[in-house]
Amino acid sequence: MSAVPVLFCVDDNPRYLPLLRVAVRSLREVQGVDAPCLCVYAGNDRSLLDSLEREHIPCARYTPVLDKAAIPQRFHRAIGAFLKLELALLPELVGIPYCLYCDVDVMFLRPLDDLLIRRPRYMAMSKEQTAPFFHEHESLSYTWRGKDYTVPMPFPIWTFSSGVVLFHLQRLRNYDHIHNFLAFCAQNLERIGNLDQSLLNYFFGKRIEKLESRWNCPPYRCEAASEGHIIHFHGPKPWEIRRPLWNDLRINDFWKLREKWKSFLEADEHNMVEAWEKADA
Ligand SMILES: [Mn+2]
C-alpha cells in the first residue's frame, strides 16, 4: 500500500454490509479498481469475512484497546464506530503516514485526488451539518503514565463530523500520542454525547483542520448531486424511506442519490434492500 488508503470499519450489524459494498464499488468507480482500501473488523463472523473476500475487500482483523469491556453497553449497537480512533495502531498500516477513514454509509461520486494530497497536522474533517456543539463539561481530565492531564473543552467551535477523517497516522504514532489519546478516551467514555465523534472533537479541538463540505456531503443538501465528492448518508440510510422521524432530511437530492446508491446493488442485494424499505416504519 503506497498511496493514501481508504479505511472502513465494520461490526456485526448486518446492515453495514450492503453499505460497505456500495462504498467500495463506488470508490473503485471513481478512483480505479486498484484504489487501496482496507476494512477493519474486530469480530469473528465467518460469513461476514467470506463476503468481504468475495468482494475483494482486504480485511484487517483487529483487537481494539477500546473493547467491549471498556465501552459502555449503551454504545455497543455502534461499537464499530470506535475502531477509527485506533487506526494508527493497525499493523497493516505500519509505515503508512496518512489514511482516509470513511464511514460505510458513504458513496463516492467524484475523484478524491484533491483530498488525498492534503497533509493535515493531525487530522482534517468537515463540519457536522446537524448537531450543534454542546457538552456539559468545561474540561475533562485523565491520567496517563502516572501524570494527570486536563483538557479544556474547545469553545467556541463547531463540531466536526467523524464520518470522513483524513488522519495523519504518523503524527499520532509519534511520542505514543495515540495511547495518550486512548487513555483520555477510556477514562471519559461516560461523559460523551456523540460516540467517537465527541472524543475526537473534545481531545483534538482546534487542532482539527477543516475540510470543505464536498468531502462529507449529506444527500439532503441541494447541491449534493452536483458538487459532492463523498456523499454521506448520515441521516436516513438509503432504505429508510418511511419513518416520519427523518422527514426533514429526505429532501433535495436525497431521492436522486438514493437511486444512485441502489444502482450499485446486485439483484439479490436489491431485493434485500427493498424488503428493508417495506419494513421501515
Ligand atoms: Mn455515518
Residues whose N, C-alpha, C, O or C-beta is under 5 A from the ligand:
A	BS01	MN	D103 D105 G163 F233 H234
